Amino acid sequence: MIPLTLAPEGSEVRVIDIRAGRGLVARLLELGITPGSTLRVLKTFGSGPILLDVKGSRIALGRGVAMKILVGVVQ
């Protein structure tokens, strides 16, 4: 289990836990980022945002938000 920020580019990850307040958790749920969901890390921008493929949609998350999402690497 690692923070999403440490997942390598091109990897497929499964969300294990979201360690954030209710408001942020609700927003991530609206974006399709839920415990058990699978994401693909498309691009990381150094200390900037992370670009993800979430159910066919591209979503950029800031590093602070991505640090709160714990994942396991699938591939």
mmCIF file of the N, C-alpha and C atoms, coordinates in Angstrom:
data_MODEL
# 
_entry.id   MODEL 
# 
loop_
_atom_site.group_PDB 
_atom_site.id 
_atom_site.type_symbol 
_atom_site.label_atom_id 
_atom_site.label_alt_id 
_atom_site.label_comp_id 
_atom_site.label_asym_id 
_atom_site.label_entity_id 
_atom_site.label_seq_id 
_atom_site.pdbx_PDB_ins_code 
_atom_site.Cartn_x 
_atom_site.Cartn_y 
_atom_site.Cartn_z 
_atom_site.occupancy 
_atom_site.B_iso_or_equiv 
_atom_site.pdbx_formal_charge 
_atom_site.auth_seq_id 
_atom_site.auth_comp_id 
_atom_site.auth_asym_id 
_atom_site.auth_atom_id 
_atom_site.pdbx_PDB_model_num 
ATOM 1   N N  . MET A 1 1  ? 0.857   -1.174 0.000   1.00 0.00 ? 1  MET A N  1 
ATOM 2   C CA . MET A 1 1  ? 0.000   0.000  0.000   1.00 0.00 ? 1  MET A CA 1 
ATOM 3   C C  . MET A 1 1  ? 0.903   1.236  0.000   1.00 0.00 ? 1  MET A C  1 
ATOM 4   N N  . ILE A 1 2  ? 0.716   2.081  -1.021  1.00 0.00 ? 2  ILE A N  1 
ATOM 5   C CA . ILE A 1 2  ? 1.528   3.288  -1.170  1.00 0.00 ? 2  ILE A CA 1 
ATOM 6   C C  . ILE A 1 2  ? 0.616   4.469  -1.504  1.00 0.00 ? 2  ILE A C  1 
ATOM 7   N N  . PRO A 1 3  ? 1.078   5.699  -1.247  1.00 0.00 ? 3  PRO A N  1 
ATOM 8   C CA . PRO A 1 3  ? 0.308   6.859  -1.705  1.00 0.00 ? 3  PRO A CA 1 
ATOM 9   C C  . PRO A 1 3  ? 0.309   6.900  -3.231  1.00 0.00 ? 3  PRO A C  1 
ATOM 10  N N  . LEU A 1 4  ? -0.754  7.385  -3.802  1.00 0.00 ? 4  LEU A N  1 
ATOM 11  C CA . LEU A 1 4  ? -0.870  7.480  -5.260  1.00 0.00 ? 4  LEU A CA 1 
ATOM 12  C C  . LEU A 1 4  ? 0.303   8.240  -5.872  1.00 0.00 ? 4  LEU A C  1 
ATOM 13  N N  . THR A 1 5  ? 0.864   9.183  -5.148  1.00 0.00 ? 5  THR A N  1 
ATOM 14  C CA . THR A 1 5  ? 1.989   9.971  -5.664  1.00 0.00 ? 5  THR A CA 1 
ATOM 15  C C  . THR A 1 5  ? 3.219   9.119  -5.963  1.00 0.00 ? 5  THR A C  1 
ATOM 16  N N  . LEU A 1 6  ? 3.340   7.952  -5.345  1.00 0.00 ? 6  LEU A N  1 
ATOM 17  C CA . LEU A 1 6  ? 4.508   7.090  -5.552  1.00 0.00 ? 6  LEU A CA 1 
ATOM 18  C C  . LEU A 1 6  ? 4.297   6.034  -6.630  1.00 0.00 ? 6  LEU A C  1 
ATOM 19  N N  . ALA A 1 7  ? 3.095   5.946  -7.176  1.00 0.00 ? 7  ALA A N  1 
ATOM 20  C CA . ALA A 1 7  ? 2.822   4.961  -8.230  1.00 0.00 ? 7  ALA A CA 1 
ATOM 21  C C  . ALA A 1 7  ? 3.538   5.392  -9.509  1.00 0.00 ? 7  ALA A C  1 
ATOM 22  N N  . PRO A 1 8  ? 4.221   4.461  -10.174 1.00 0.00 ? 8  PRO A N  1 
ATOM 23  C CA . PRO A 1 8  ? 4.958   4.831  -11.387 1.00 0.00 ? 8  PRO A CA 1 
ATOM 24  C C  . PRO A 1 8  ? 4.041   5.142  -12.566 1.00 0.00 ? 8  PRO A C  1 
ATOM 25  N N  . GLU A 1 9  ? 4.526   5.994  -13.463 1.00 0.00 ? 9  GLU A N  1 
ATOM 26  C CA . GLU A 1 9  ? 3.781   6.305  -14.688 1.00 0.00 ? 9  GLU A CA 1 
ATOM 27  C C  . GLU A 1 9  ? 3.496   5.025  -15.455 1.00 0.00 ? 9  GLU A C  1 
ATOM 28  N N  . GLY A 1 10 ? 2.289   4.931  -16.003 1.00 0.00 ? 10 GLY A N  1 
ATOM 29  C CA . GLY A 1 10 ? 1.900   3.773  -16.796 1.00 0.00 ? 10 GLY A CA 1 
ATOM 30  C C  . GLY A 1 10 ? 1.361   2.620  -15.974 1.00 0.00 ? 10 GLY A C  1 
ATOM 31  N N  . SER A 1 11 ? 1.435   2.724  -14.655 1.00 0.00 ? 11 SER A N  1 
ATOM 32  C CA . SER A 1 11 ? 0.974   1.613  -13.819 1.00 0.00 ? 11 SER A CA 1 
ATOM 33  C C  . SER A 1 11 ? -0.537  1.661  -13.619 1.00 0.00 ? 11 SER A C  1 
ATOM 34  N N  . GLU A 1 12 ? -1.090  0.493  -13.396 1.00 0.00 ? 12 GLU A N  1 
ATOM 35  C CA . GLU A 1 12 ? -2.500  0.366  -13.052 1.00 0.00 ? 12 GLU A CA 1 
ATOM 36  C C  . GLU A 1 12 ? -2.555  0.100  -11.556 1.00 0.00 ? 12 GLU A C  1 
ATOM 37  N N  . VAL A 1 13 ? -3.376  0.867  -10.848 1.00 0.00 ? 13 VAL A N  1 
ATOM 38  C CA . VAL A 1 13 ? -3.452  0.749  -9.392  1.00 0.00 ? 13 VAL A CA 1 
ATOM 39  C C  . VAL A 1 13 ? -4.898  0.575  -8.948  1.00 0.00 ? 13 VAL A C  1 
ATOM 40  N N  . ARG A 1 14 ? -5.054  -0.039 -7.793  1.00 0.00 ? 14 ARG A N  1 
ATOM 41  C CA . ARG A 1 14 ? -6.376  -0.198 -7.194  1.00 0.00 ? 14 ARG A CA 1 
ATOM 42  C C  . ARG A 1 14 ? -6.408  0.640  -5.916  1.00 0.00 ? 14 ARG A C  1 
ATOM 43  N N  . VAL A 1 15 ? -7.469  1.427  -5.757  1.00 0.00 ? 15 VAL A N  1 
ATOM 44  C CA . VAL A 1 15 ? -7.614  2.274  -4.577  1.00 0.00 ? 15 VAL A CA 1 
ATOM 45  C C  . VAL A 1 15 ? -7.942  1.390  -3.374  1.00 0.00 ? 15 VAL A C  1 
ATOM 46  N N  . ILE A 1 16 ? -7.150  1.529  -2.321  1.00 0.00 ? 16 ILE A N  1 
ATOM 47  C CA . ILE A 1 16 ? -7.363  0.759  -1.102  1.00 0.00 ? 16 ILE A CA 1 
ATOM 48  C C  . ILE A 1 16 ? -8.083  1.600  -0.054  1.00 0.00 ? 16 ILE A C  1 
ATOM 49  N N  . ASP A 1 17 ? -7.644  2.850  0.101   1.00 0.00 ? 17 ASP A N  1 
ATOM 50  C CA . ASP A 1 17 ? -8.235  3.711  1.131   1.00 0.00 ? 17 ASP A CA 1 
ATOM 51  C C  . ASP A 1 17 ? -8.048  5.165  0.728   1.00 0.00 ? 17 ASP A C  1 
ATOM 52  N N  . ILE A 1 18 ? -8.949  6.010  1.207   1.00 0.00 ? 18 ILE A N  1 
ATOM 53  C CA . ILE A 1 18 ? -8.829  7.452  1.016   1.00 0.00 ? 18 ILE A CA 1 
ATOM 54  C C  . ILE A 1 18 ? -8.817  8.070  2.405   1.00 0.00 ? 18 ILE A C  1 
ATOM 55  N N  . ARG A 1 19 ? -7.700  8.665  2.768   1.00 0.00 ? 19 ARG A N  1 
ATOM 56  C CA . ARG A 1 19 ? -7.544  9.244  4.106   1.00 0.00 ? 19 ARG A CA 1 
ATOM 57  C C  . ARG A 1 19 ? -7.686  10.755 4.014   1.00 0.00 ? 19 ARG A C  1 
ATOM 58  N N  . ALA A 1 20 ? -8.933  11.182 3.980   1.00 0.00 ? 20 ALA A N  1 
ATOM 59  C CA . ALA A 1 20 ? -9.231  12.604 3.816   1.00 0.00 ? 20 ALA A CA 1 
ATOM 60  C C  . ALA A 1 20 ? -10.541 12.920 4.524   1.00 0.00 ? 20 ALA A C  1 
ATOM 61  N N  . GLY A 1 21 ? -10.855 14.199 4.599   1.00 0.00 ? 21 GLY A N  1 
ATOM 62  C CA . GLY A 1 21 ? -12.104 14.638 5.201   1.00 0.00 ? 21 GLY A CA 1 
ATOM 63  C C  . GLY A 1 21 ? -13.304 14.292 4.333   1.00 0.00 ? 21 GLY A C  1 
ATOM 64  N N  . ARG A 1 22 ? -14.476 14.440 4.908   1.00 0.00 ? 22 ARG A N  1 
ATOM 65  C CA . ARG A 1 22 ? -15.711 14.063 4.204   1.00 0.00 ? 22 ARG A CA 1 
ATOM 66  C C  . ARG A 1 22 ? -15.900 14.796 2.888   1.00 0.00 ? 22 ARG A C  1 
ATOM 67  N N  . GLY A 1 23 ? -15.579 16.080 2.869   1.00 0.00 ? 23 GLY A N  1 
ATOM 68  C CA . GLY A 1 23 ? -15.768 16.867 1.648   1.00 0.00 ? 23 GLY A CA 1 
ATOM 69  C C  . GLY A 1 23 ? -14.915 16.367 0.499   1.00 0.00 ? 23 GLY A C  1 
ATOM 70  N N  . LEU A 1 24 ? -13.643 16.117 0.771   1.00 0.00 ? 24 LEU A N  1 
ATOM 71  C CA . LEU A 1 24 ? -12.746 15.629 -0.276  1.00 0.00 ? 24 LEU A CA 1 
ATOM 72  C C  . LEU A 1 24 ? -13.120 14.216 -0.696  1.00 0.00 ? 24 LEU A C  1 
ATOM 73  N N  . VAL A 1 25 ? -13.466 13.374 0.259   1.00 0.00 ? 25 VAL A N  1 
ATOM 74  C CA . VAL A 1 25 ? -13.886 12.009 -0.080  1.00 0.00 ? 25 VAL A CA 1 
ATOM 75  C C  . VAL A 1 25 ? -15.112 12.058 -0.989  1.00 0.00 ? 25 VAL A C  1 
ATOM 76  N N  . ALA A 1 26 ? -16.073 12.916 -0.672  1.00 0.00 ? 26 ALA A N  1 
ATOM 77  C CA . ALA A 1 26 ? -17.280 13.036 -1.499  1.00 0.00 ? 26 ALA A CA 1 
ATOM 78  C C  . ALA A 1 26 ? -16.921 13.487 -2.912  1.00 0.00 ? 26 ALA A C  1 
ATOM 79  N N  . ARG A 1 27 ? -15.999 14.443 -3.032  1.00 0.00 ? 27 ARG A N  1 
ATOM 80  C CA . ARG A 1 27 ? -15.589 14.934 -4.354  1.00 0.00 ? 27 ARG A CA 1 
ATOM 81  C C  . ARG A 1 27 ? -14.903 13.827 -5.157  1.00 0.00 ? 27 ARG A C  1 
ATOM 82  N N  . LEU A 1 28 ? -14.027 13.062 -4.514  1.00 0.00 ? 28 LEU A N  1 
ATOM 83  C CA . LEU A 1 28 ? -13.349 11.966 -5.205  1.00 0.00 ? 28 LEU A CA 1 
ATOM 84  C C  . LEU A 1 28 ? -14.342 10.892 -5.631  1.00 0.00 ? 28 LEU A C  1 
ATOM 85  N N  . LEU A 1 29 ? -15.341 10.630 -4.800  1.00 0.00 ? 29 LEU A N  1 
ATOM 86  C CA . LEU A 1 29 ? -16.373 9.656  -5.159  1.00 0.00 ? 29 LEU A CA 1 
ATOM 87  C C  . LEU A 1 29 ? -17.117 10.117 -6.409  1.00 0.00 ? 29 LEU A C  1 
ATOM 88  N N  . GLU A 1 30 ? -17.398 11.422 -6.506  1.00 0.00 ? 30 GLU A N  1 
ATOM 89  C CA . GLU A 1 30 ? -18.064 11.966 -7.693  1.00 0.00 ? 30 GLU A CA 1 
ATOM 90  C C  . GLU A 1 30 ? -17.214 11.785 -8.946  1.00 0.00 ? 30 GLU A C  1 
ATOM 91  N N  . LEU A 1 31 ? -15.900 11.796 -8.780  1.00 0.00 ? 31 LEU A N  1 
ATOM 92  C CA . LEU A 1 31 ? -14.982 11.624 -9.911  1.00 0.00 ? 31 LEU A CA 1 
ATOM 93  C C  . LEU A 1 31 ? -14.763 10.156 -10.263 1.00 0.00 ? 31 LEU A C  1 
ATOM 94  N N  . GLY A 1 32 ? -15.327 9.250  -9.466  1.00 0.00 ? 32 GLY A N  1 
ATOM 95  C CA . GLY A 1 32 ? -15.169 7.821  -9.728  1.00 0.00 ? 32 GLY A CA 1 
ATOM 96  C C  . GLY A 1 32 ? -13.988 7.192  -9.018  1.00 0.00 ? 32 GLY A C  1 
ATOM 97  N N  . ILE A 1 33 ? -13.362 7.949  -8.121  1.00 0.00 ? 33 ILE A N  1 
ATOM 98  C CA . ILE A 1 33 ? -12.224 7.428  -7.357  1.00 0.00 ? 33 ILE A CA 1 
ATOM 99  C C  . ILE A 1 33 ? -12.764 6.929  -6.024  1.00 0.00 ? 33 ILE A C  1 
ATOM 100 N N  . THR A 1 34 ? -12.993 5.630  -5.959  1.00 0.00 ? 34 THR A N  1 
ATOM 101 C CA . THR A 1 34 ? -13.591 4.996  -4.783  1.00 0.00 ? 34 THR A CA 1 
ATOM 102 C C  . THR A 1 34 ? -12.723 3.818  -4.346  1.00 0.00 ? 34 THR A C  1 
ATOM 103 N N  . PRO A 1 35 ? -12.785 3.438  -3.071  1.00 0.00 ? 35 PRO A N  1 
ATOM 104 C CA . PRO A 1 35 ? -12.063 2.235  -2.658  1.00 0.00 ? 35 PRO A CA 1 
ATOM 105 C C  . PRO A 1 35 ? -12.491 1.048  -3.521  1.00 0.00 ? 35 PRO A C  1 
ATOM 106 N N  . GLY A 1 36 ? -11.502 0.324  -4.044  1.00 0.00 ? 36 GLY A N  1 
ATOM 107 C CA . GLY A 1 36 ? -11.773 -0.810 -4.920  1.00 0.00 ? 36 GLY A CA 1 
ATOM 108 C C  . GLY A 1 36 ? -11.706 -0.477 -6.396  1.00 0.00 ? 36 GLY A C  1 
ATOM 109 N N  . SER A 1 37 ? -11.767 0.816  -6.749  1.00 0.00 ? 37 SER A N  1 
ATOM 110 C CA . SER A 1 37 ? -11.722 1.181  -8.168  1.00 0.00 ? 37 SER A CA 1 
ATOM 111 C C  . SER A 1 37 ? -10.293 1.090  -8.699  1.00 0.00 ? 37 SER A C  1 
ATOM 112 N N  . THR A 1 38 ? -10.190 0.904  -10.010 1.00 0.00 ? 38 THR A N  1 
ATOM 113 C CA . THR A 1 38 ? -8.893  0.785  -10.675 1.00 0.00 ? 38 THR A CA 1 
ATOM 114 C C  . THR A 1 38 ? -8.615  2.052  -11.469 1.00 0.00 ? 38 THR A C  1 
ATOM 115 N N  . LEU A 1 39 ? -7.399  2.561  -11.343 1.00 0.00 ? 39 LEU A N  1 
ATOM 116 C CA . LEU A 1 39 ? -6.964  3.776  -12.030 1.00 0.00 ? 39 LEU A CA 1 
ATOM 117 C C  . LEU A 1 39 ? -5.688  3.472  -12.800 1.00 0.00 ? 39 LEU A C  1 
ATOM 118 N N  . ARG A 1 40 ? -5.426  4.249  -13.840 1.00 0.00 ? 40 ARG A N  1 
ATOM 119 C CA . ARG A 1 40 ? -4.132  4.152  -14.531 1.00 0.00 ? 40 ARG A CA 1 
ATOM 120 C C  . ARG A 1 40 ? -3.432  5.500  -14.394 1.00 0.00 ? 40 ARG A C  1 
ATOM 121 N N  . VAL A 1 41 ? -2.174  5.449  -13.975 1.00 0.00 ? 41 VAL A N  1 
ATOM 122 C CA . VAL A 1 41 ? -1.367  6.663  -13.850 1.00 0.00 ? 41 VAL A CA 1 
ATOM 123 C C  . VAL A 1 41 ? -0.802  6.977  -15.231 1.00 0.00 ? 41 VAL A C  1 
ATOM 124 N N  . LEU A 1 42 ? -1.284  8.050  -15.842 1.00 0.00 ? 42 LEU A N  1 
ATOM 125 C CA . LEU A 1 42 ? -0.850  8.411  -17.190 1.00 0.00 ? 42 LEU A CA 1 
ATOM 126 C C  . LEU A 1 42 ? 0.434   9.230  -17.176 1.00 0.00 ? 42 LEU A C  1 
ATOM 127 N N  . LYS A 1 43 ? 0.515   10.194 -16.266 1.00 0.00 ? 43 LYS A N  1 
ATOM 128 C CA . LYS A 1 43 ? 1.671   11.097 -16.253 1.00 0.00 ? 43 LYS A CA 1 
ATOM 129 C C  . LYS A 1 43 ? 1.814   11.708 -14.872 1.00 0.00 ? 43 LYS A C  1 
ATOM 130 N N  . THR A 1 44 ? 3.052   11.839 -14.428 1.00 0.00 ? 44 THR A N  1 
ATOM 131 C CA . THR A 1 44 ? 3.331   12.594 -13.205 1.00 0.00 ? 44 THR A CA 1 
ATOM 132 C C  . THR A 1 44 ? 4.182   13.788 -13.608 1.00 0.00 ? 44 THR A C  1 
ATOM 133 N N  . PHE A 1 45 ? 3.913   14.915 -13.012 1.00 0.00 ? 45 PHE A N  1 
ATOM 134 C CA . PHE A 1 45 ? 4.590   16.155 -13.386 1.00 0.00 ? 45 PHE A CA 1 
ATOM 135 C C  . PHE A 1 45 ? 5.489   16.628 -12.247 1.00 0.00 ? 45 PHE A C  1 
ATOM 136 N N  . GLY A 1 46 ? 6.554   15.880 -11.980 1.00 0.00 ? 46 GLY A N  1 
ATOM 137 C CA . GLY A 1 46 ? 7.494   16.263 -10.927 1.00 0.00 ? 46 GLY A CA 1 
ATOM 138 C C  . GLY A 1 46 ? 6.788   16.460 -9.604  1.00 0.00 ? 46 GLY A C  1 
ATOM 139 N N  . SER A 1 47 ? 6.861   17.672 -9.091  1.00 0.00 ? 47 SER A N  1 
ATOM 140 C CA . SER A 1 47 ? 6.187   17.961 -7.823  1.00 0.00 ? 47 SER A CA 1 
ATOM 141 C C  . SER A 1 47 ? 4.798   18.555 -8.059  1.00 0.00 ? 47 SER A C  1 
ATOM 142 N N  . GLY A 1 48 ? 4.325   18.479 -9.305  1.00 0.00 ? 48 GLY A N  1 
ATOM 143 C CA . GLY A 1 48 ? 3.015   19.015 -9.664  1.00 0.00 ? 48 GLY A CA 1 
ATOM 144 C C  . GLY A 1 48 ? 1.943   17.948 -9.674  1.00 0.00 ? 48 GLY A C  1 
ATOM 145 N N  . PRO A 1 49 ? 0.915   18.140 -10.483 1.00 0.00 ? 49 PRO A N  1 
ATOM 146 C CA . PRO A 1 49 ? -0.237  17.230 -10.491 1.00 0.00 ? 49 PRO A CA 1 
ATOM 147 C C  . PRO A 1 49 ? 0.075   15.863 -11.097 1.00 0.00 ? 49 PRO A C  1 
ATOM 148 N N  . ILE A 1 50 ? -0.875  14.959 -10.919 1.00 0.00 ? 50 ILE A N  1 
ATOM 149 C CA . ILE A 1 50 ? -0.808  13.609 -11.475 1.00 0.00 ? 50 ILE A CA 1 
ATOM 150 C C  . ILE A 1 50 ? -1.995  13.452 -12.414 1.00 0.00 ? 50 ILE A C  1 
ATOM 151 N N  . LEU A 1 51 ? -1.741  12.981 -13.630 1.00 0.00 ? 51 LEU A N  1 
ATOM 152 C CA . LEU A 1 51 ? -2.798  12.763 -14.612 1.00 0.00 ? 51 LEU A CA 1 
ATOM 153 C C  . LEU A 1 51 ? -3.199  11.296 -14.577 1.00 0.00 ? 51 LEU A C  1 
ATOM 154 N N  . LEU A 1 52 ? -4.502  11.046 -14.395 1.00 0.00 ? 52 LEU A N  1 
ATOM 155 C CA . LEU A 1 52 ? -5.028  9.691  -14.246 1.00 0.00 ? 52 LEU A CA 1 
ATOM 156 C C  . LEU A 1 52 ? -6.065  9.384  -15.310 1.00 0.00 ? 52 LEU A C  1 
ATOM 157 N N  . ASP A 1 53 ? -6.206  8.108  -15.617 1.00 0.00 ? 53 ASP A N  1 
ATOM 158 C CA . ASP A 1 53 ? -7.340  7.614  -16.396 1.00 0.00 ? 53 ASP A CA 1 
ATOM 159 C C  . ASP A 1 53 ? -8.258  6.930  -15.393 1.00 0.00 ? 53 ASP A C  1 
ATOM 160 N N  . VAL A 1 54 ? -9.451  7.491  -15.236 1.00 0.00 ? 54 VAL A N  1 
ATOM 161 C CA . VAL A 1 54 ? -10.444 6.944  -14.311 1.00 0.00 ? 54 VAL A CA 1 
ATOM 162 C C  . VAL A 1 54 ? -11.678 6.579  -15.126 1.00 0.00 ? 54 VAL A C  1 
ATOM 163 N N  . LYS A 1 55 ? -11.884 5.304  -15.354 1.00 0.00 ? 55 LYS A N  1 
ATOM 164 C CA . LYS A 1 55 ? -13.047 4.819  -16.107 1.00 0.00 ? 55 LYS A CA 1 
ATOM 165 C C  . LYS A 1 55 ? -13.197 5.523  -17.453 1.00 0.00 ? 55 LYS A C  1 
ATOM 166 N N  . GLY A 1 56 ? -12.073 5.698  -18.158 1.00 0.00 ? 56 GLY A N  1 
ATOM 167 C CA . GLY A 1 56 ? -12.107 6.309  -19.483 1.00 0.00 ? 56 GLY A CA 1 
ATOM 168 C C  . GLY A 1 56 ? -12.029 7.821  -19.500 1.00 0.00 ? 56 GLY A C  1 
ATOM 169 N N  . SER A 1 57 ? -12.016 8.466  -18.339 1.00 0.00 ? 57 SER A N  1 
ATOM 170 C CA . SER A 1 57 ? -11.900 9.923  -18.261 1.00 0.00 ? 57 SER A CA 1 
ATOM 171 C C  . SER A 1 57 ? -10.524 10.302 -17.734 1.00 0.00 ? 57 SER A C  1 
ATOM 172 N N  . ARG A 1 58 ? -9.978  11.383 -18.267 1.00 0.00 ? 58 ARG A N  1 
ATOM 173 C CA . ARG A 1 58 ? -8.696  11.881 -17.765 1.00 0.00 ? 58 ARG A CA 1 
ATOM 174 C C  . ARG A 1 58 ? -8.953  12.891 -16.661 1.00 0.00 ? 58 ARG A C  1 
ATOM 175 N N  . ILE A 1 59 ? -8.287  12.672 -15.536 1.00 0.00 ? 59 ILE A N  1 
ATOM 176 C CA . ILE A 1 59 ? -8.467  13.538 -14.373 1.00 0.00 ? 59 ILE A CA 1 
ATOM 177 C C  . ILE A 1 59 ? -7.093  13.904 -13.834 1.00 0.00 ? 59 ILE A C  1 
ATOM 178 N N  . ALA A 1 60 ? -6.888  15.177 -13.543 1.00 0.00 ? 60 ALA A N  1 
ATOM 179 C CA . ALA A 1 60 ? -5.646  15.627 -12.918 1.00 0.00 ? 60 ALA A CA 1 
ATOM 180 C C  . ALA A 1 60 ? -5.919  15.900 -11.446 1.00 0.00 ? 60 ALA A C  1 
ATOM 181 N N  . LEU A 1 61 ? -5.065  15.354 -10.597 1.00 0.00 ? 61 LEU A N  1 
ATOM 182 C CA . LEU A 1 61 ? -5.167  15.588 -9.156  1.00 0.00 ? 61 LEU A CA 1 
ATOM 183 C C  . LEU A 1 61 ? -3.892  16.260 -8.674  1.00 0.00 ? 61 LEU A C  1 
ATOM 184 N N  . GLY A 1 62 ? -4.048  17.221 -7.774  1.00 0.00 ? 62 GLY A N  1 
ATOM 185 C CA . GLY A 1 62 ? -2.885  17.837 -7.149  1.00 0.00 ? 62 GLY A CA 1 
ATOM 186 C C  . GLY A 1 62 ? -2.171  16.831 -6.254  1.00 0.00 ? 62 GLY A C  1 
ATOM 187 N N  . ARG A 1 63 ? -0.899  17.075 -6.000  1.00 0.00 ? 63 ARG A N  1 
ATOM 188 C CA . ARG A 1 63 ? -0.105  16.154 -5.183  1.00 0.00 ? 63 ARG A CA 1 
ATOM 189 C C  . ARG A 1 63 ? -0.660  16.006 -3.777  1.00 0.00 ? 63 ARG A C  1 
ATOM 190 N N  . GLY A 1 64 ? -1.145  17.087 -3.182  1.00 0.00 ? 64 GLY A N  1 
ATOM 191 C CA . GLY A 1 64 ? -1.689  17.012 -1.824  1.00 0.00 ? 64 GLY A CA 1 
ATOM 192 C C  . GLY A 1 64 ? -2.862  16.058 -1.740  1.00 0.00 ? 64 GLY A C  1 
ATOM 193 N N  . VAL A 1 65 ? -3.741  16.111 -2.727  1.00 0.00 ? 65 VAL A N  1 
ATOM 194 C CA . VAL A 1 65 ? -4.896  15.208 -2.771  1.00 0.00 ? 65 VAL A CA 1 
ATOM 195 C C  . VAL A 1 65 ? -4.422  13.783 -3.032  1.00 0.00 ? 65 VAL A C  1 
ATOM 196 N N  . ALA A 1 66 ? -3.513  13.619 -3.996  1.00 0.00 ? 66 ALA A N  1 
ATOM 197 C CA . ALA A 1 66 ? -3.032  12.284 -4.360  1.00 0.00 ? 66 ALA A CA 1 
ATOM 198 C C  . ALA A 1 66 ? -2.324  11.592 -3.199  1.00 0.00 ? 66 ALA A C  1 
ATOM 199 N N  . MET A 1 67 ? -1.690  12.366 -2.316  1.00 0.00 ? 67 MET A N  1 
ATOM 200 C CA . MET A 1 67 ? -1.014  11.778 -1.149  1.00 0.00 ? 67 MET A CA 1 
ATOM 201 C C  . MET A 1 67 ? -2.011  11.102 -0.207  1.00 0.00 ? 67 MET A C  1 
ATOM 202 N N  . LYS A 1 68 ? -3.261  11.537 -0.244  1.00 0.00 ? 68 LYS A N  1 
ATOM 203 C CA . LYS A 1 68 ? -4.281  11.007 0.670   1.00 0.00 ? 68 LYS A CA 1 
ATOM 204 C C  . LYS A 1 68 ? -4.956  9.747  0.141   1.00 0.00 ? 68 LYS A C  1 
ATOM 205 N N  . ILE A 1 69 ? -4.613  9.357  -1.091  1.00 0.00 ? 69 ILE A N  1 
ATOM 206 C CA . ILE A 1 69 ? -5.204  8.166  -1.712  1.00 0.00 ? 69 ILE A CA 1 
ATOM 207 C C  . ILE A 1 69 ? -4.180  7.041  -1.650  1.00 0.00 ? 69 ILE A C  1 
ATOM 208 N N  . LEU A 1 70 ? -4.509  5.985  -0.923  1.00 0.00 ? 70 LEU A N  1 
ATOM 209 C CA . LEU A 1 70 ? -3.605  4.844  -0.789  1.00 0.00 ? 70 LEU A CA 1 
ATOM 210 C C  . LEU A 1 70 ? -3.997  3.778  -1.793  1.00 0.00 ? 70 LEU A C  1 
ATOM 211 N N  . VAL A 1 71 ? -3.006  3.262  -2.517  1.00 0.00 ? 71 VAL A N  1 
ATOM 212 C CA . VAL A 1 71 ? -3.260  2.324  -3.611  1.00 0.00 ? 71 VAL A CA 1 
ATOM 213 C C  . VAL A 1 71 ? -2.325  1.121  -3.532  1.00 0.00 ? 71 VAL A C  1 
ATOM 214 N N  . GLY A 1 72 ? -2.702  0.097  -4.268  1.00 0.00 ? 72 GLY A N  1 
ATOM 215 C CA . GLY A 1 72 ? -1.842  -1.057 -4.500  1.00 0.00 ? 72 GLY A CA 1 
ATOM 216 C C  . GLY A 1 72 ? -1.643  -1.182 -5.994  1.00 0.00 ? 72 GLY A C  1 
ATOM 217 N N  . VAL A 1 73 ? -0.421  -1.455 -6.431  1.00 0.00 ? 73 VAL A N  1 
ATOM 218 C CA . VAL A 1 73 ? -0.126  -1.569 -7.859  1.00 0.00 ? 73 VAL A CA 1 
ATOM 219 C C  . VAL A 1 73 ? -0.659  -2.899 -8.377  1.00 0.00 ? 73 VAL A C  1 
ATOM 220 N N  . VAL A 1 74 ? -1.456  -2.836 -9.461  1.00 0.00 ? 74 VAL A N  1 
ATOM 221 C CA . VAL A 1 74 ? -2.022  -4.031 -10.090 1.00 0.00 ? 74 VAL A CA 1 
ATOM 222 C C  . VAL A 1 74 ? -1.038  -4.554 -11.124 1.00 0.00 ? 74 VAL A C  1 
ATOM 223 N N  . GLN A 1 75 ? -0.506  -3.675 -11.974 1.00 0.00 ? 75 GLN A N  1 
ATOM 224 C CA . GLN A 1 75 ? 0.469   -4.054 -13.009 1.00 0.00 ? 75 GLN A CA 1 
ATOM 225 C C  . GLN A 1 75 ? 1.620   -3.083 -12.988 1.00 0.00 ? 75 GLN A C  1 
# 
